[in-house]
Amino acid sequence: MIFRLFPIKSLREKKGLTQEQLAEAADLSVSHFFVALTADEEKENYFRRFQEIMKGCSEAEQKFLIDSLQTLKKNLTVLLESNA
């Protein structure tokens, strides 16, 4: 399983746009846009870390980790909804 993310920064650079130009095109302030870029880059880092963990696992270990994550996510959602 391979996750591929296309961070906004690299796509912006491929198009030859500055942050200001992209922010203007998206009708956002540059400071607002910078926060979004940081969040996207952080998310990409999580996926990279996940990929590295999965690379070192057997197929059985990968299945166990995925099943465990799904269960954790489901329980977290239930917990957060009950606290809302």
MOPAC internal coordinates of N, CA, C and O (Angstrom, degrees):
PM7 1SCF
backbone

  N    0.0000 0     0.00 0     0.00 0    0    0    0
  C    1.4432 1     0.00 0     0.00 0    1    0    0
  C    1.5271 1   107.52 1     0.00 0    2    1    0
  O    1.2310 1   120.04 1   -58.33 1    3    2    1
  N    1.3159 1   117.54 1   121.67 1    3    2    1
  C    1.4503 1   121.71 1  -179.32 1    5    3    2
  C    1.5180 1   108.65 1  -122.13 1    6    5    3
  O    1.2310 1   121.05 1   -51.47 1    7    6    5
  N    1.3353 1   115.59 1   128.53 1    7    6    5
  C    1.4546 1   121.03 1   175.96 1    9    7    6
  C    1.5165 1   107.59 1   -97.83 1   10    9    7
  O    1.2310 1   120.59 1   -48.22 1   11   10    9
  N    1.2931 1   116.47 1   131.78 1   11   10    9
  C    1.4573 1   120.29 1   176.27 1   13   11   10
  C    1.5145 1   108.25 1  -122.03 1   14   13   11
  O    1.2310 1   121.51 1   -55.80 1   15   14   13
  N    1.2986 1   114.72 1   124.20 1   15   14   13
  C    1.4550 1   120.98 1   176.76 1   17   15   14
  C    1.5167 1   108.19 1  -116.74 1   18   17   15
  O    1.2310 1   120.99 1   -35.78 1   19   18   17
  N    1.2844 1   115.72 1   144.22 1   19   18   17
  C    1.4454 1   121.03 1   176.35 1   21   19   18
  C    1.5176 1   107.00 1  -112.75 1   22   21   19
  O    1.2310 1   120.65 1   -86.68 1   23   22   21
  N    1.3427 1   116.36 1    93.32 1   23   22   21
  C    1.4481 1   118.73 1  -176.60 1   25   23   22
  C    1.5194 1   111.05 1   -60.91 1   26   25   23
  O    1.2310 1   121.61 1   -34.34 1   27   26   25
  N    1.2939 1   114.52 1   145.66 1   27   26   25
  C    1.4554 1   121.07 1  -178.50 1   29   27   26
  C    1.5219 1   110.75 1   -55.74 1   30   29   27
  O    1.2310 1   120.70 1   139.77 1   31   30   29
  N    1.3267 1   116.27 1   -40.23 1   31   30   29
  C    1.4615 1   119.82 1  -177.74 1   33   31   30
  C    1.5219 1   111.97 1   -57.05 1   34   33   31
  O    1.2310 1   120.14 1   131.36 1   35   34   33
  N    1.3211 1   117.34 1   -48.64 1   35   34   33
  C    1.4692 1   118.88 1  -177.62 1   37   35   34
  C    1.5215 1   111.53 1   -68.17 1   38   37   35
  O    1.2310 1   120.04 1   142.70 1   39   38   37
  N    1.3220 1   117.54 1   -37.30 1   39   38   37
  C    1.4641 1   119.55 1   177.15 1   41   39   38
  C    1.5276 1   110.56 1   -66.09 1   42   41   39
  O    1.2310 1   120.76 1   138.68 1   43   42   41
  N    1.3313 1   116.16 1   -41.32 1   43   42   41
  C    1.4663 1   120.92 1   178.23 1   45   43   42
  C    1.5187 1   110.44 1   -60.83 1   46   45   43
  O    1.2310 1   120.59 1   134.90 1   47   46   45
  N    1.3286 1   116.48 1   -45.10 1   47   46   45
  C    1.4566 1   120.73 1  -179.26 1   49   47   46
  C    1.5238 1   111.89 1   -65.40 1   50   49   47
  O    1.2310 1   120.21 1   142.19 1   51   50   49
  N    1.3388 1   117.20 1   -37.81 1   51   50   49
  C    1.4683 1   120.68 1   177.56 1   53   51   50
  C    1.5288 1   111.21 1   -61.50 1   54   53   51
  O    1.2310 1   121.05 1   146.75 1   55   54   53
  N    1.3265 1   115.59 1   -33.25 1   55   54   53
  C    1.4748 1   120.71 1   179.39 1   57   55   54
  C    1.5248 1   111.71 1   -83.99 1   58   57   55
  O    1.2310 1   120.49 1   174.10 1   59   58   57
  N    1.3279 1   116.66 1    -5.90 1   59   58   57
  C    1.4563 1   120.70 1   179.02 1   61   59   58
  C    1.5247 1   113.43 1    73.01 1   62   61   59
  O    1.2310 1   120.40 1  -150.67 1   63   62   61
  N    1.3356 1   116.85 1    29.33 1   63   62   61
  C    1.4599 1   121.14 1  -178.88 1   65   63   62
  C    1.5181 1   111.09 1  -101.57 1   66   65   63
  O    1.2310 1   120.97 1   -34.62 1   67   66   65
  N    1.3252 1   115.76 1   145.38 1   67   66   65
  C    1.4567 1   120.37 1   171.66 1   69   67   66
  C    1.5236 1   107.86 1   -82.99 1   70   69   67
  O    1.2310 1   120.74 1   -12.36 1   71   70   69
  N    1.3355 1   116.18 1   167.64 1   71   70   69
  C    1.4648 1   119.32 1   176.32 1   73   71   70
  C    1.5221 1   110.19 1   -61.25 1   74   73   71
  O    1.2310 1   120.97 1   141.03 1   75   74   73
  N    1.3185 1   115.75 1   -38.97 1   75   74   73
  C    1.4601 1   120.19 1   179.96 1   77   75   74
  C    1.5281 1   111.34 1   -62.63 1   78   77   75
  O    1.2310 1   120.45 1   135.80 1   79   78   77
  N    1.3236 1   116.75 1   -44.20 1   79   78   77
  C    1.4680 1   120.48 1   179.95 1   81   79   78
  C    1.5235 1   111.55 1   -63.56 1   82   81   79
  O    1.2310 1   120.83 1   137.82 1   83   82   81
  N    1.3171 1   116.01 1   -42.18 1   83   82   81
  C    1.4640 1   119.14 1   179.92 1   85   83   82
  C    1.5246 1   110.93 1   -68.79 1   86   85   83
  O    1.2310 1   120.64 1   139.36 1   87   86   85
  N    1.3313 1   116.38 1   -40.64 1   87   86   85
  C    1.4644 1   119.98 1   177.60 1   89   87   86
  C    1.5296 1   110.18 1   -60.41 1   90   89   87
  O    1.2310 1   120.73 1   136.64 1   91   90   89
  N    1.3267 1   116.21 1   -43.36 1   91   90   89
  C    1.4667 1   120.12 1   179.45 1   93   91   90
  C    1.5278 1   110.58 1   -63.55 1   94   93   91
  O    1.2310 1   120.22 1   136.89 1   95   94   93
  N    1.3225 1   117.19 1   -43.11 1   95   94   93
  C    1.4635 1   120.85 1   179.71 1   97   95   94
  C    1.5251 1   111.39 1   -64.06 1   98   97   95
  O    1.2310 1   120.41 1   147.82 1   99   98   97
  N    1.3339 1   116.83 1   -32.18 1   99   98   97
  C    1.4657 1   121.74 1   179.96 1  101   99   98
  C    1.5276 1   111.70 1   -89.27 1  102  101   99
  O    1.2310 1   120.75 1  -179.33 1  103  102  101
  N    1.3421 1   116.18 1     0.67 1  103  102  101
  C    1.4591 1   122.68 1  -178.83 1  105  103  102
  C    1.5301 1   111.29 1    58.88 1  106  105  103
  O    1.2310 1   121.45 1  -135.87 1  107  106  105
  N    1.3387 1   114.82 1    44.13 1  107  106  105
  C    1.4666 1   121.99 1   178.32 1  109  107  106
  C    1.5123 1   109.46 1  -127.20 1  110  109  107
  O    1.2310 1   120.79 1   -22.16 1  111  110  109
  N    1.3211 1   116.09 1   157.84 1  111  110  109
  C    1.4634 1   119.56 1   173.05 1  113  111  110
  C    1.5246 1   108.03 1   -77.43 1  114  113  111
  O    1.2310 1   120.86 1   -24.43 1  115  114  113
  N    1.3190 1   115.96 1   155.57 1  115  114  113
  C    1.4621 1   119.69 1   179.38 1  117  115  114
  C    1.5231 1   110.26 1   -62.26 1  118  117  115
  O    1.2310 1   119.76 1   140.53 1  119  118  117
  N    1.3288 1   118.06 1   -39.47 1  119  118  117
  C    1.4735 1   119.91 1  -179.48 1  121  119  118
  C    1.5223 1   110.79 1   -64.83 1  122  121  119
  O    1.2310 1   120.23 1   139.96 1  123  122  121
  N    1.3297 1   117.17 1   -40.04 1  123  122  121
  C    1.4695 1   121.03 1   176.95 1  125  123  122
  C    1.5262 1   109.35 1   -62.92 1  126  125  123
  O    1.2310 1   121.16 1   137.36 1  127  126  125
  N    1.3172 1   115.39 1   -42.64 1  127  126  125
  C    1.4577 1   120.77 1  -177.82 1  129  127  126
  C    1.5216 1   110.86 1   -66.25 1  130  129  127
  O    1.2310 1   120.15 1   143.10 1  131  130  129
  N    1.3331 1   117.33 1   -36.90 1  131  130  129
  C    1.4621 1   120.95 1  -179.89 1  133  131  130
  C    1.5213 1   110.62 1   -62.41 1  134  133  131
  O    1.2310 1   120.01 1   140.03 1  135  134  133
  N    1.3293 1   117.59 1   -39.97 1  135  134  133
  C    1.4652 1   121.13 1   177.65 1  137  135  134
  C    1.5164 1   109.70 1   -61.53 1  138  137  135
  O    1.2310 1   120.23 1   137.72 1  139  138  137
  N    1.3349 1   117.17 1   -42.28 1  139  138  137
  C    1.4614 1   121.18 1   179.48 1  141  139  138
  C    1.5251 1   110.63 1   -64.40 1  142  141  139
  O    1.2310 1   120.23 1   139.29 1  143  142  141
  N    1.3298 1   117.17 1   -40.71 1  143  142  141
  C    1.4631 1   120.16 1   178.30 1  145  143  142
  C    1.5229 1   110.71 1   -62.54 1  146  145  143
  O    1.2310 1   120.70 1   136.61 1  147  146  145
  N    1.3041 1   116.26 1   -43.39 1  147  146  145
  C    1.4549 1   120.43 1  -179.84 1  149  147  146
  C    1.5254 1   110.23 1   -61.54 1  150  149  147
  O    1.2310 1   119.88 1   137.22 1  151  150  149
  N    1.3232 1   117.83 1   -42.78 1  151  150  149
  C    1.4656 1   121.38 1   179.03 1  153  151  150
  C    1.5217 1   110.76 1   -63.81 1  154  153  151
  O    1.2310 1   119.98 1   137.86 1  155  154  153
  N    1.3377 1   117.64 1   -42.14 1  155  154  153
  C    1.4610 1   120.91 1   178.61 1  157  155  154
  C    1.5275 1   110.84 1   -63.84 1  158  157  155
  O    1.2310 1   120.36 1   137.85 1  159  158  157
  N    1.3129 1   116.92 1   -42.15 1  159  158  157
  C    1.4628 1   120.45 1   179.76 1  161  159  158
  C    1.5246 1   110.82 1   -66.03 1  162  161  159
  O    1.2310 1   120.48 1   142.81 1  163  162  161
  N    1.3172 1   116.68 1   -37.19 1  163  162  161
  C    1.4654 1   120.47 1   177.58 1  165  163  162
  C    1.5260 1   109.95 1   -65.51 1  166  165  163
  O    1.2310 1   120.59 1   137.57 1  167  166  165
  N    1.3208 1   116.48 1   -42.43 1  167  166  165
  C    1.4567 1   120.72 1   178.90 1  169  167  166
  C    1.5330 1   110.53 1   -62.86 1  170  169  167
  O    1.2310 1   120.73 1   138.10 1  171  170  169
  N    1.3193 1   116.21 1   -41.90 1  171  170  169
  C    1.4624 1   120.17 1   178.11 1  173  171  170
  C    1.5234 1   110.79 1   -61.58 1  174  173  171
  O    1.2310 1   120.50 1   141.60 1  175  174  173
  N    1.3272 1   116.65 1   -38.40 1  175  174  173
  C    1.4661 1   121.09 1   178.31 1  177  175  174
  C    1.5310 1   110.74 1   -63.20 1  178  177  175
  O    1.2310 1   120.15 1   140.09 1  179  178  177
  N    1.3433 1   117.32 1   -39.91 1  179  178  177
  C    1.4672 1   120.23 1   177.08 1  181  179  178
  C    1.5244 1   110.82 1   -61.40 1  182  181  179
  O    1.2310 1   120.50 1   136.98 1  183  182  181
  N    1.3288 1   116.64 1   -43.02 1  183  182  181
  C    1.4657 1   119.41 1   179.66 1  185  183  182
  C    1.5261 1   111.03 1   -65.08 1  186  185  183
  O    1.2310 1   119.97 1   141.31 1  187  186  185
  N    1.3236 1   117.67 1   -38.69 1  187  186  185
  C    1.4687 1   120.52 1   177.53 1  189  187  186
  C    1.5270 1   110.85 1   -62.59 1  190  189  187
  O    1.2310 1   121.00 1   135.69 1  191  190  189
  N    1.3290 1   115.69 1   -44.31 1  191  190  189
  C    1.4707 1   119.85 1   179.01 1  193  191  190
  C    1.5260 1   110.43 1   -62.24 1  194  193  191
  O    1.2310 1   120.53 1   138.27 1  195  194  193
  N    1.3299 1   116.59 1   -41.73 1  195  194  193
  C    1.4639 1   121.22 1   178.40 1  197  195  194
  C    1.5248 1   110.21 1   -61.90 1  198  197  195
  O    1.2310 1   120.19 1   135.71 1  199  198  197
  N    1.3304 1   117.23 1   -44.29 1  199  198  197
  C    1.4627 1   121.08 1   178.78 1  201  199  198
  C    1.5221 1   111.53 1   -59.78 1  202  201  199
  O    1.2310 1   120.39 1   137.46 1  203  202  201
  N    1.3219 1   116.85 1   -42.54 1  203  202  201
  C    1.4624 1   120.64 1   179.97 1  205  203  202
  C    1.5252 1   110.92 1   -62.68 1  206  205  203
  O    1.2310 1   120.55 1   138.78 1  207  206  205
  N    1.3141 1   116.55 1   -41.22 1  207  206  205
  C    1.4645 1   120.16 1   177.44 1  209  207  206
  C    1.5190 1   110.03 1   -62.39 1  210  209  207
  O    1.2310 1   120.58 1   133.24 1  211  210  209
  N    1.3245 1   116.50 1   -46.76 1  211  210  209
  C    1.4651 1   121.03 1  -176.83 1  213  211  210
  C    1.5285 1   112.33 1   -65.65 1  214  213  211
  O    1.2310 1   119.94 1   145.95 1  215  214  213
  N    1.3245 1   117.72 1   -34.05 1  215  214  213
  C    1.4741 1   121.23 1  -179.72 1  217  215  214
  C    1.5144 1   111.78 1   -58.94 1  218  217  215
  O    1.2310 1   120.56 1   144.98 1  219  218  217
  N    1.3254 1   116.53 1   -35.02 1  219  218  217
  C    1.4572 1   120.01 1  -176.57 1  221  219  218
  C    1.5150 1   114.21 1   -87.26 1  222  221  219
  O    1.2310 1   119.98 1  -170.05 1  223  222  221
  N    1.3281 1   117.64 1     9.95 1  223  222  221
  C    1.4626 1   121.11 1  -175.14 1  225  223  222
  C    1.5220 1   112.45 1  -110.94 1  226  225  223
  O    1.2310 1   121.72 1   -28.51 1  227  226  225
  N    1.3152 1   114.32 1   151.49 1  227  226  225
  C    1.4634 1   119.68 1   171.88 1  229  227  226
  C    1.5240 1   108.19 1   -73.34 1  230  229  227
  O    1.2310 1   120.36 1    -9.42 1  231  230  229
  N    1.3145 1   116.92 1   170.58 1  231  230  229
  C    1.4622 1   120.80 1   178.52 1  233  231  230
  C    1.5293 1   111.01 1   -61.03 1  234  233  231
  O    1.2310 1   120.48 1   140.64 1  235  234  233
  N    1.3330 1   116.68 1   -39.36 1  235  234  233
  C    1.4679 1   120.47 1   178.90 1  237  235  234
  C    1.5319 1   110.62 1   -65.59 1  238  237  235
  O    1.2310 1   120.68 1   139.28 1  239  238  237
  N    1.3281 1   116.30 1   -40.72 1  239  238  237
  C    1.4585 1   119.65 1   178.39 1  241  239  238
  C    1.5294 1   111.16 1   -65.83 1  242  241  239
  O    1.2310 1   120.38 1   140.02 1  243  242  241
  N    1.3280 1   116.88 1   -39.98 1  243  242  241
  C    1.4659 1   120.55 1   177.71 1  245  243  242
  C    1.5230 1   110.72 1   -61.01 1  246  245  243
  O    1.2310 1   120.59 1   135.01 1  247  246  245
  N    1.3272 1   116.47 1   -44.99 1  247  246  245
  C    1.4682 1   120.30 1   179.42 1  249  247  246
  C    1.5220 1   110.32 1   -62.19 1  250  249  247
  O    1.2310 1   120.29 1   136.72 1  251  250  249
  N    1.3294 1   117.05 1   -43.28 1  251  250  249
  C    1.4577 1   121.08 1   178.65 1  253  251  250
  C    1.5297 1   110.90 1   -60.23 1  254  253  251
  O    1.2310 1   120.53 1   134.40 1  255  254  253
  N    1.3285 1   116.59 1   -45.60 1  255  254  253
  C    1.4656 1   120.40 1  -179.30 1  257  255  254
  C    1.5251 1   111.79 1   -63.96 1  258  257  255
  O    1.2310 1   120.35 1   136.05 1  259  258  257
  N    1.3157 1   116.93 1   -43.95 1  259  258  257
  C    1.4728 1   120.54 1   178.75 1  261  259  258
  C    1.5234 1   110.24 1   -62.75 1  262  261  259
  O    1.2310 1   120.22 1   132.90 1  263  262  261
  N    1.3240 1   117.18 1   -47.10 1  263  262  261
  C    1.4738 1   120.62 1   179.00 1  265  263  262
  C    1.5273 1   110.93 1   -60.18 1  266  265  263
  O    1.2310 1   120.82 1   138.70 1  267  266  265
  N    1.3349 1   116.03 1   -41.30 1  267  266  265
  C    1.4653 1   120.63 1   179.57 1  269  267  266
  C    1.5316 1   111.21 1   -64.91 1  270  269  267
  O    1.2310 1   120.62 1   136.90 1  271  270  269
  N    1.3270 1   116.42 1   -43.10 1  271  270  269
  C    1.4608 1   120.14 1   178.46 1  273  271  270
  C    1.5239 1   111.94 1   -63.21 1  274  273  271
  O    1.2310 1   120.65 1   138.99 1  275  274  273
  N    1.3285 1   116.37 1   -41.01 1  275  274  273
  C    1.4615 1   119.70 1   178.13 1  277  275  274
  C    1.5198 1   111.19 1   -62.34 1  278  277  275
  O    1.2310 1   120.60 1   137.76 1  279  278  277
  N    1.3219 1   116.47 1   -42.24 1  279  278  277
  C    1.4635 1   120.61 1   178.48 1  281  279  278
  C    1.5223 1   110.95 1   -65.53 1  282  281  279
  O    1.2310 1   120.54 1   135.57 1  283  282  281
  N    1.3246 1   116.57 1   -44.43 1  283  282  281
  C    1.4661 1   120.34 1   177.80 1  285  283  282
  C    1.5213 1   111.42 1   -59.76 1  286  285  283
  O    1.2310 1   120.72 1   135.41 1  287  286  285
  N    1.3148 1   116.23 1   -44.59 1  287  286  285
  C    1.4681 1   120.70 1  -179.93 1  289  287  286
  C    1.5210 1   110.81 1   -61.87 1  290  289  287
  O    1.2310 1   120.60 1   134.72 1  291  290  289
  N    1.3193 1   116.45 1   -45.28 1  291  290  289
  C    1.4688 1   120.99 1   179.53 1  293  291  290
  C    1.5314 1   110.49 1   -60.45 1  294  293  291
  O    1.2310 1   120.38 1   132.77 1  295  294  293
  N    1.3305 1   116.87 1   -47.23 1  295  294  293
  C    1.4585 1   120.83 1  -179.98 1  297  295  294
  C    1.5180 1   112.21 1   -66.07 1  298  297  295
  O    1.2310 1   120.21 1   142.97 1  299  298  297
  N    1.3228 1   117.20 1   -37.03 1  299  298  297
  C    1.4641 1   120.81 1   177.59 1  301  299  298
  C    1.5251 1   110.31 1   -64.24 1  302  301  299
  O    1.2310 1   120.42 1   137.16 1  303  302  301
  N    1.3172 1   116.80 1   -42.84 1  303  302  301
  C    1.4666 1   120.82 1   178.33 1  305  303  302
  C    1.5138 1   110.68 1   -60.70 1  306  305  303
  O    1.2310 1   120.14 1   134.38 1  307  306  305
  N    1.3241 1   117.34 1   -45.62 1  307  306  305
  C    1.4687 1   122.12 1   179.05 1  309  307  306
  C    1.5320 1   109.87 1   -61.60 1  310  309  307
  O    1.2310 1   120.49 1   135.20 1  311  310  309
  N    1.3163 1   116.68 1   -44.80 1  311  310  309
  C    1.4572 1   121.35 1  -179.76 1  313  311  310
  C    1.5284 1   111.44 1   -62.24 1  314  313  311
  O    1.2310 1   120.46 1   133.93 1  315  314  313
  N    1.3209 1   116.73 1   -46.07 1  315  314  313
  C    1.4545 1   119.89 1  -179.80 1  317  315  314
  C    1.5201 1   112.40 1   -65.62 1  318  317  315
  O    1.2310 1   120.55 1   142.03 1  319  318  317
  N    1.3339 1   116.55 1   -37.97 1  319  318  317
  C    1.4663 1   119.74 1   178.49 1  321  319  318
  C    1.5232 1   111.38 1   -67.73 1  322  321  319
  O    1.2310 1   119.98 1   145.16 1  323  322  321
  N    1.3327 1   117.65 1   -34.84 1  323  322  321
  C    1.4615 1   120.52 1  -179.92 1  325  323  322
  C    1.5223 1   111.82 1   -73.48 1  326  325  323
  O    1.2310 1   120.26 1   157.20 1  327  326  325
  N    1.3399 1   117.12 1   -22.80 1  327  326  325
  C    1.4612 1   121.19 1   178.40 1  329  327  326
  C    1.5171 1   113.02 1   -91.02 1  330  329  327
  O    1.2310 1   120.43 1   173.73 1  331  330  329
  N    1.3209 1   116.78 1    -6.27 1  331  330  329
  C    1.4720 1   119.90 1  -177.61 1  333  331  330
  C    1.5023 1   112.30 1   -77.10 1  334  333  331
  O    1.2310 1   120.10 1   180.00 1  335  334  333

